[in-house]
C-alpha cells in the first residue's frame, strides 16, 4: 500500500511538472517566434500559392517585416518561396520569393 502511495505521488508530481512545461510562458514564446523576414526588394508580391503563376494577394515594400509561426519553404521549378502569414490569402498562408526577403 505504501508503494502505491509513493508511485501516485511521484506520478502526480511528474504530470504537474510536465503541465507547467507545456503551458508556461517560455513554451508560448517559442511557439510565437517562428520565422521573421525583412523585405529587401522595392516591392515584393505575396502569392496565394508558391508558384509564379499564382495570384498576388498583397504587396510588401522594402523594410516591411513579414513572417509566420513556422519556417516553411517551397519550390516551383527554379523559384523558391518562404511562408508568411497574411489575412489576404484564403487560408491565411501567403508565399514570398526567397530573394525578396532576408531572415532576421
N, CA, C and O atoms as a GROMACS GRO file, in nm:
protein
  416
    1UNK      N    1   0.082  -0.118   0.000
    1UNK     CA    2   0.000   0.000   0.000
    1UNK      C    3   0.087   0.126   0.000
    1UNK      O    4   0.057   0.223  -0.069
    2UNK      N    5   0.194   0.122   0.078
    2UNK     CA    6   0.282   0.237   0.085
    2UNK      C    7   0.349   0.262  -0.051
    2UNK      O    8   0.366   0.377  -0.090
    3UNK      N    9   0.385   0.157  -0.122
    3UNK     CA   10   0.448   0.169  -0.254
    3UNK      C   11   0.352   0.236  -0.353
    3UNK      O   12   0.394   0.315  -0.437
    4UNK      N   13   0.223   0.203  -0.342
    4UNK     CA   14   0.125   0.260  -0.432
    4UNK      C   15   0.111   0.411  -0.407
    4UNK      O   16   0.098   0.488  -0.502
    5UNK      N   17   0.114   0.453  -0.281
    5UNK     CA   18   0.106   0.596  -0.249
    5UNK      C   19   0.228   0.670  -0.303
    5UNK      O   20   0.215   0.779  -0.359
    6UNK      N   21   0.344   0.611  -0.288
    6UNK     CA   22   0.467   0.672  -0.337
    6UNK      C   23   0.462   0.686  -0.489
    6UNK      O   24   0.498   0.790  -0.543
    7UNK      N   25   0.419   0.581  -0.557
    7UNK     CA   26   0.407   0.585  -0.702
    7UNK      C   27   0.308   0.692  -0.745
    7UNK      O   28   0.334   0.766  -0.840
    8UNK      N   29   0.195   0.701  -0.677
    8UNK     CA   30   0.094   0.801  -0.708
    8UNK      C   31   0.150   0.941  -0.687
    8UNK      O   32   0.127   1.030  -0.770
    9UNK      N   33   0.223   0.962  -0.579
    9UNK     CA   34   0.281   1.093  -0.551
    9UNK      C   35   0.384   1.132  -0.656
    9UNK      O   36   0.387   1.246  -0.701
   10UNK      N   37   0.467   1.037  -0.697
   10UNK     CA   38   0.568   1.062  -0.799
   10UNK      C   39   0.502   1.095  -0.933
   10UNK      O   40   0.543   1.189  -1.001
   11UNK      N   41   0.401   1.019  -0.970
   11UNK     CA   42   0.332   1.044  -1.097
   11UNK      C   43   0.260   1.179  -1.095
   11UNK      O   44   0.264   1.252  -1.195
   12UNK      N   45   0.196   1.213  -0.984
   12UNK     CA   46   0.127   1.342  -0.975
   12UNK      C   47   0.225   1.457  -0.989
   12UNK      O   48   0.197   1.556  -1.056
   13UNK      N   49   0.341   1.444  -0.924
   13UNK     CA   50   0.444   1.547  -0.935
   13UNK      C   51   0.496   1.557  -1.077
   13UNK      O   52   0.513   1.667  -1.130
   14UNK      N   53   0.520   1.444  -1.140
   14UNK     CA   54   0.572   1.444  -1.277
   14UNK      C   55   0.471   1.504  -1.374
   14UNK      O   56   0.508   1.584  -1.460
   15UNK      N   57   0.344   1.468  -1.362
   15UNK     CA   58   0.242   1.523  -1.451
   15UNK      C   59   0.223   1.673  -1.427
   15UNK      O   60   0.204   1.749  -1.521
   16UNK      N   61   0.229   1.714  -1.301
   16UNK     CA   62   0.217   1.856  -1.269
   16UNK      C   63   0.331   1.935  -1.328
   16UNK      O   64   0.310   2.044  -1.382
   17UNK      N   65   0.453   1.882  -1.320
   17UNK     CA   66   0.570   1.948  -1.377
   17UNK      C   67   0.560   1.953  -1.529
   17UNK      O   68   0.593   2.055  -1.590
   18UNK      N   69   0.516   1.845  -1.590
   18UNK     CA   70   0.501   1.842  -1.736
   18UNK      C   71   0.397   1.943  -1.781
   18UNK      O   72   0.415   2.008  -1.884
   19UNK      N   73   0.290   1.958  -1.705
   19UNK     CA   74   0.188   2.056  -1.740
   19UNK      C   75   0.243   2.197  -1.734
   19UNK      O   76   0.208   2.281  -1.816
   20UNK      N   77   0.330   2.224  -1.636
   20UNK     CA   78   0.391   2.357  -1.625
   20UNK      C   79   0.482   2.383  -1.744
   20UNK      O   80   0.490   2.496  -1.792
   21UNK      N   81   0.549   2.281  -1.791
   21UNK     CA   82   0.636   2.298  -1.907
   21UNK      C   83   0.557   2.330  -2.033
   21UNK      O   84   0.598   2.414  -2.112
   22UNK      N   85   0.446   2.265  -2.051
   22UNK     CA   86   0.366   2.284  -2.171
   22UNK      C   87   0.297   2.419  -2.172
   22UNK      O   88   0.290   2.484  -2.276
   23UNK      N   89   0.247   2.463  -2.058
   23UNK     CA   90   0.167   2.585  -2.054
   23UNK      C   91   0.244   2.706  -2.004
   23UNK      O   92   0.188   2.815  -1.998
   24UNK      N   93   0.370   2.691  -1.969
   24UNK     CA   94   0.447   2.803  -1.917
   24UNK      C   95   0.473   2.910  -2.022
   24UNK      O   96   0.453   2.885  -2.141
   25UNK      N   97   0.516   3.029  -1.980
   25UNK     CA   98   0.537   3.140  -2.073
   25UNK      C   99   0.648   3.113  -2.174
   25UNK      O  100   0.642   3.164  -2.286
   26UNK      N  101   0.748   3.034  -2.138
   26UNK     CA  102   0.855   3.004  -2.231
   26UNK      C  103   0.806   2.925  -2.351
   26UNK      O  104   0.845   2.952  -2.464
   27UNK      N  105   0.719   2.828  -2.327
   27UNK     CA  106   0.666   2.747  -2.437
   27UNK      C  107   0.584   2.833  -2.532
   27UNK      O  108   0.594   2.817  -2.653
   28UNK      N  109   0.505   2.924  -2.478
   28UNK     CA  110   0.424   3.012  -2.562
   28UNK      C  111   0.512   3.106  -2.644
   28UNK      O  112   0.482   3.130  -2.761
   29UNK      N  113   0.618   3.158  -2.586
   29UNK     CA  114   0.707   3.250  -2.657
   29UNK      C  115   0.778   3.178  -2.771
   29UNK      O  116   0.797   3.236  -2.878
   30UNK      N  117   0.819   3.054  -2.749
   30UNK     CA  118   0.888   2.979  -2.853
   30UNK      C  119   0.794   2.951  -2.970
   30UNK      O  120   0.836   2.955  -3.086
   31UNK      N  121   0.668   2.923  -2.941
   31UNK     CA  122   0.573   2.893  -3.047
   31UNK      C  123   0.542   3.018  -3.130
   31UNK      O  124   0.513   3.007  -3.249
   32UNK      N  125   0.548   3.136  -3.068
   32UNK     CA  126   0.518   3.258  -3.139
   32UNK      C  127   0.636   3.308  -3.221
   32UNK      O  128   0.616   3.384  -3.315
   33UNK      N  129   0.756   3.268  -3.187
   33UNK     CA  130   0.875   3.319  -3.252
   33UNK      C  131   0.874   3.291  -3.402
   33UNK      O  132   0.882   3.385  -3.482
   34UNK      N  133   0.867   3.166  -3.442
   34UNK     CA  134   0.863   3.130  -3.584
   34UNK      C  135   0.977   3.189  -3.663
   34UNK      O  136   1.090   3.197  -3.614
   35UNK      N  137   0.948   3.230  -3.785
   35UNK     CA  138   1.047   3.293  -3.873
   35UNK      C  139   1.001   3.432  -3.911
   35UNK      O  140   0.885   3.453  -3.945
   36UNK      N  141   1.092   3.526  -3.904
   36UNK     CA  142   1.063   3.662  -3.948
   36UNK      C  143   1.162   3.701  -4.055
   36UNK      O  144   1.278   3.661  -4.053
   37UNK      N  145   1.112   3.780  -4.150
   37UNK     CA  146   1.193   3.825  -4.261
   37UNK      C  147   1.175   3.974  -4.283
   37UNK      O  148   1.071   4.031  -4.249
   38UNK      N  149   1.277   4.037  -4.339
   38UNK     CA  150   1.269   4.178  -4.379
   38UNK      C  151   1.269   4.181  -4.531
   38UNK      O  152   1.352   4.117  -4.595
   39UNK      N  153   1.175   4.257  -4.589
   39UNK     CA  154   1.166   4.268  -4.735
   39UNK      C  155   1.281   4.357  -4.783
   39UNK      O  156   1.301   4.466  -4.730
   40UNK      N  157   1.355   4.310  -4.884
   40UNK     CA  158   1.468   4.387  -4.938
   40UNK      C  159   1.442   4.440  -5.080
   40UNK      O  160   1.510   4.533  -5.124
   41UNK      N  161   1.347   4.382  -5.150
   41UNK     CA  162   1.313   4.434  -5.282
   41UNK      C  163   1.229   4.560  -5.265
   41UNK      O  164   1.159   4.573  -5.164
   42UNK      N  165   1.233   4.653  -5.362
   42UNK     CA  166   1.147   4.772  -5.353
   42UNK      C  167   0.999   4.736  -5.338
   42UNK      O  168   0.929   4.796  -5.256
   43UNK      N  169   0.952   4.641  -5.415
   43UNK     CA  170   0.817   4.585  -5.400
   43UNK      C  171   0.826   4.435  -5.418
   43UNK      O  172   0.903   4.386  -5.502
   44UNK      N  173   0.749   4.363  -5.341
   44UNK     CA  174   0.751   4.217  -5.349
   44UNK      C  175   0.609   4.166  -5.327
   44UNK      O  176   0.538   4.210  -5.237
   45UNK      N  177   0.569   4.072  -5.411
   45UNK     CA  178   0.436   4.015  -5.402
   45UNK      C  179   0.426   3.905  -5.298
   45UNK      O  180   0.521   3.831  -5.272
   46UNK      N  181   0.308   3.897  -5.238
   46UNK     CA  182   0.272   3.785  -5.151
   46UNK      C  183   0.174   3.702  -5.233
   46UNK      O  184   0.066   3.749  -5.267
   47UNK      N  185   0.212   3.579  -5.264
   47UNK     CA  186   0.134   3.492  -5.351
   47UNK      C  187   0.041   3.402  -5.270
   47UNK      O  188   0.071   3.365  -5.157
   48UNK      N  189  -0.070   3.367  -5.330
   48UNK     CA  190  -0.165   3.273  -5.269
   48UNK      C  191  -0.102   3.134  -5.255
   48UNK      O  192  -0.121   3.066  -5.154
   49UNK      N  193  -0.026   3.092  -5.356
   49UNK     CA  194   0.042   2.962  -5.359
   49UNK      C  195   0.187   2.984  -5.400
   49UNK      O  196   0.219   3.085  -5.462
   50UNK      N  197   0.275   2.890  -5.366
   50UNK     CA  198   0.417   2.905  -5.402
   50UNK      C  199   0.441   2.874  -5.550
   50UNK      O  200   0.497   2.770  -5.585
   51UNK      N  201   0.398   2.966  -5.635
   51UNK     CA  202   0.412   2.948  -5.780
   51UNK      C  203   0.411   3.087  -5.845
   51UNK      O  204   0.335   3.173  -5.802
   52UNK      N  205   0.494   3.109  -5.947
   52UNK     CA  206   0.493   3.239  -6.015
   52UNK      C  207   0.361   3.263  -6.089
   52UNK      O  208   0.331   3.378  -6.124
   53UNK      N  209   0.284   3.160  -6.113
   53UNK     CA  210   0.155   3.174  -6.183
   53UNK      C  211   0.040   3.200  -6.086
   53UNK      O  212  -0.074   3.216  -6.129
   54UNK      N  213   0.068   3.203  -5.957
   54UNK     CA  214  -0.034   3.222  -5.855
   54UNK      C  215  -0.077   3.368  -5.848
   54UNK      O  216  -0.007   3.458  -5.896
   55UNK      N  217  -0.192   3.391  -5.788
   55UNK     CA  218  -0.245   3.526  -5.770
   55UNK      C  219  -0.164   3.599  -5.662
   55UNK      O  220  -0.133   3.542  -5.558
   56UNK      N  221  -0.130   3.725  -5.689
   56UNK     CA  222  -0.066   3.810  -5.588
   56UNK      C  223  -0.178   3.868  -5.502
   56UNK      O  224  -0.263   3.942  -5.552
   57UNK      N  225  -0.178   3.834  -5.373
   57UNK     CA  226  -0.286   3.878  -5.285
   57UNK      C  227  -0.251   4.005  -5.208
   57UNK      O  228  -0.338   4.070  -5.151
   58UNK      N  229  -0.123   4.038  -5.206
   58UNK     CA  230  -0.079   4.155  -5.131
   58UNK      C  231   0.058   4.196  -5.181
   58UNK      O  232   0.132   4.115  -5.236
   59UNK      N  233   0.093   4.323  -5.164
   59UNK     CA  234   0.226   4.372  -5.200
   59UNK      C  235   0.294   4.424  -5.075
   59UNK      O  236   0.233   4.495  -4.995
   60UNK      N  237   0.419   4.388  -5.058
   60UNK     CA  238   0.500   4.436  -4.947
   60UNK      C  239   0.612   4.523  -5.004
   60UNK      O  240   0.646   4.513  -5.122
   61UNK      N  241   0.668   4.608  -4.919
   61UNK     CA  242   0.768   4.705  -4.963
   61UNK      C  243   0.897   4.691  -4.883
   61UNK      O  244   0.896   4.636  -4.773
   62UNK      N  245   1.007   4.741  -4.939
   62UNK     CA  246   1.137   4.732  -4.873
   62UNK      C  247   1.127   4.783  -4.729
   62UNK      O  248   1.073   4.890  -4.703
   63UNK      N  249   1.180   4.704  -4.637
   63UNK     CA  250   1.179   4.739  -4.496
   63UNK      C  251   1.065   4.678  -4.417
   63UNK      O  252   1.071   4.672  -4.294
   64UNK      N  253   0.960   4.631  -4.485
   64UNK     CA  254   0.849   4.565  -4.416
   64UNK      C  255   0.898   4.437  -4.350
   64UNK      O  256   0.984   4.367  -4.404
   65UNK      N  257   0.842   4.406  -4.234
   65UNK     CA  258   0.873   4.281  -4.164
   65UNK      C  259   0.756   4.186  -4.185
   65UNK      O  260   0.640   4.221  -4.160
   66UNK      N  261   0.786   4.066  -4.230
   66UNK     CA  262   0.686   3.963  -4.254
   66UNK      C  263   0.731   3.835  -4.186
   66UNK      O  264   0.847   3.824  -4.145
   67UNK      N  265   0.642   3.738  -4.174
   67UNK     CA  266   0.682   3.611  -4.114
   67UNK      C  267   0.564   3.521  -4.087
   67UNK      O  268   0.450   3.552  -4.121
   68UNK      N  269   0.594   3.409  -4.025
   68UNK     CA  270   0.493   3.309  -3.992
   68UNK      C  271   0.539   3.235  -3.868
   68UNK      O  272   0.655   3.245  -3.827
   69UNK      N  273   0.448   3.160  -3.808
   69UNK     CA  274   0.480   3.086  -3.686
   69UNK      C  275   0.565   2.963  -3.713
   69UNK      O  276   0.622   2.905  -3.620
   70UNK      N  277   0.575   2.923  -3.840
   70UNK     CA  278   0.662   2.811  -3.876
   70UNK      C  279   0.756   2.856  -3.988
   70UNK      O  280   0.726   2.950  -4.061
   71UNK      N  281   0.866   2.789  -4.000
   71UNK     CA  282   0.965   2.821  -4.103
   71UNK      C  283   0.951   2.722  -4.217
   71UNK      O  284   1.024   2.624  -4.225
   72UNK      N  285   0.857   2.749  -4.304
   72UNK     CA  286   0.835   2.661  -4.419
   72UNK      C  287   0.887   2.724  -4.545
   72UNK      O  288   0.893   2.846  -4.558
   73UNK      N  289   0.925   2.640  -4.637
   73UNK     CA  290   0.967   2.684  -4.768
   73UNK      C  291   0.907   2.593  -4.873
   73UNK      O  292   0.862   2.482  -4.843
   74UNK      N  293   0.908   2.640  -4.997
   74UNK     CA  294   0.856   2.560  -5.108
   74UNK      C  295   0.928   2.603  -5.234
   74UNK      O  296   0.984   2.713  -5.241
   75UNK      N  297   0.927   2.516  -5.333
   75UNK     CA  298   0.990   2.547  -5.462
   75UNK      C  299   0.896   2.515  -5.576
   75UNK      O  300   0.814   2.424  -5.569
   76UNK      N  301   0.911   2.593  -5.682
   76UNK     CA  302   0.838   2.569  -5.806
   76UNK      C  303   0.938   2.594  -5.917
   76UNK      O  304   0.976   2.709  -5.940
   77UNK      N  305   0.981   2.489  -5.986
   77UNK     CA  306   1.088   2.498  -6.085
   77UNK      C  307   1.209   2.566  -6.023
   77UNK      O  308   1.262   2.517  -5.923
   78UNK      N  309   1.255   2.678  -6.078
   78UNK     CA  310   1.374   2.744  -6.024
   78UNK      C  311   1.341   2.847  -5.916
   78UNK      O  312   1.432   2.911  -5.863
   79UNK      N  313   1.215   2.865  -5.882
   79UNK     CA  314   1.172   2.964  -5.785
   79UNK      C  315   1.156   2.902  -5.645
   79UNK      O  316   1.100   2.794  -5.630
   80UNK      N  317   1.208   2.972  -5.546
   80UNK     CA  318   1.194   2.927  -5.407
   80UNK      C  319   1.113   3.031  -5.330
   80UNK      O  320   1.123   3.151  -5.356
   81UNK      N  321   1.032   2.983  -5.236
   81UNK     CA  322   0.940   3.069  -5.161
   81UNK      C  323   0.951   3.039  -5.012
   81UNK      O  324   0.989   2.929  -4.972
   82UNK      N  325   0.915   3.141  -4.930
   82UNK     CA  326   0.903   3.123  -4.786
   82UNK      C  327   0.759   3.154  -4.746
   82UNK      O  328   0.692   3.235  -4.810
   83UNK      N  329   0.714   3.089  -4.642
   83UNK     CA  330   0.579   3.106  -4.592
   83UNK      C  331   0.570   3.234  -4.509
   83UNK      O  332   0.658   3.263  -4.428
   84UNK      N  333   0.462   3.311  -4.531
   84UNK     CA  334   0.432   3.429  -4.449
   84UNK      C  335   0.284   3.427  -4.414
   84UNK      O  336   0.202   3.379  -4.492
   85UNK      N  337   0.252   3.478  -4.300
   85UNK     CA  338   0.111   3.485  -4.258
   85UNK      C  339   0.048   3.610  -4.317
   85UNK      O  340   0.108   3.718  -4.316
   86UNK      N  341  -0.074   3.596  -4.370
   86UNK     CA  342  -0.146   3.710  -4.424
   86UNK      C  343  -0.296   3.684  -4.422
   86UNK      O  344  -0.341   3.573  -4.452
   87UNK      N  345  -0.372   3.786  -4.388
   87UNK     CA  346  -0.518   3.775  -4.391
   87UNK      C  347  -0.569   3.781  -4.534
   87UNK      O  348  -0.684   3.744  -4.561
   88UNK      N  349  -0.487   3.827  -4.627
   88UNK     CA  350  -0.529   3.842  -4.766
   88UNK      C  351  -0.542   3.708  -4.838
   88UNK      O  352  -0.615   3.699  -4.938
   89UNK      N  353  -0.475   3.604  -4.792
   89UNK     CA  354  -0.485   3.472  -4.854
   89UNK      C  355  -0.604   3.397  -4.796
   89UNK      O  356  -0.640   3.415  -4.680
   90UNK      N  357  -0.664   3.313  -4.876
   90UNK     CA  358  -0.783   3.238  -4.834
   90UNK      C  359  -0.757   3.153  -4.710
   90UNK      O  360  -0.844   3.142  -4.623
   91UNK      N  361  -0.639   3.093  -4.701
   91UNK     CA  362  -0.608   3.006  -4.587
   91UNK      C  363  -0.518   3.074  -4.483
   91UNK      O  364  -0.473   3.008  -4.389
   92UNK      N  365  -0.491   3.204  -4.499
   92UNK     CA  366  -0.407   3.276  -4.405
   92UNK      C  367  -0.259   3.255  -4.427
   92UNK      O  368  -0.176   3.306  -4.352
   93UNK      N  369  -0.225   3.178  -4.532
   93UNK     CA  370  -0.085   3.146  -4.564
   93UNK      C  371  -0.050   3.206  -4.700
   93UNK      O  372  -0.110   3.171  -4.801
   94UNK      N  373   0.048   3.294  -4.701
   94UNK     CA  374   0.096   3.351  -4.826
   94UNK      C  375   0.240   3.307  -4.849
   94UNK      O  376   0.304   3.251  -4.760
   95UNK      N  377   0.288   3.331  -4.968
   95UNK     CA  378   0.422   3.288  -5.006
   95UNK      C  379   0.496   3.402  -5.073
   95UNK      O  380   0.440   3.472  -5.158
   96UNK      N  381   0.622   3.422  -5.034
   96UNK     CA  382   0.704   3.526  -5.094
   96UNK      C  383   0.832   3.464  -5.149
   96UNK      O  384   0.882   3.365  -5.096
   97UNK      N  385   0.883   3.525  -5.256
   97UNK     CA  386   1.007   3.476  -5.316
   97UNK      C  387   1.123   3.491  -5.216
   97UNK      O  388   1.133   3.591  -5.146
   98UNK      N  389   1.210   3.392  -5.211
   98UNK     CA  390   1.322   3.390  -5.119
   98UNK      C  391   1.413   3.510  -5.141
   98UNK      O  392   1.462   3.567  -5.044
   99UNK      N  393   1.437   3.548  -5.265
   99UNK     CA  394   1.525   3.660  -5.295
   99UNK      C  395   1.471   3.795  -5.250
   99UNK      O  396   1.547   3.891  -5.238
  100UNK      N  397   1.342   3.802  -5.224
  100UNK     CA  398   1.278   3.930  -5.185
  100UNK      C  399   1.295   3.960  -5.037
  100UNK      O  400   1.268   4.071  -4.993
  101UNK      N  401   1.340   3.862  -4.959
  101UNK     CA  402   1.347   3.879  -4.813
  101UNK      C  403   1.480   3.828  -4.759
  101UNK      O  404   1.548   3.747  -4.822
  102UNK      N  405   1.516   3.878  -4.641
  102UNK     CA  406   1.629   3.823  -4.565
  102UNK      C  407   1.576   3.786  -4.427
  102UNK      O  408   1.494   3.858  -4.369
  103UNK      N  409   1.624   3.675  -4.376
  103UNK     CA  410   1.576   3.628  -4.246
  103UNK      C  411   1.637   3.711  -4.134
  103UNK      O  412   1.756   3.743  -4.136
  104UNK      N  413   1.554   3.745  -4.036
  104UNK     CA  414   1.601   3.822  -3.919
  104UNK      C  415   1.643   3.728  -3.808
  104UNK      O  416   1.685   3.774  -3.701
   0.00000   0.00000   0.00000
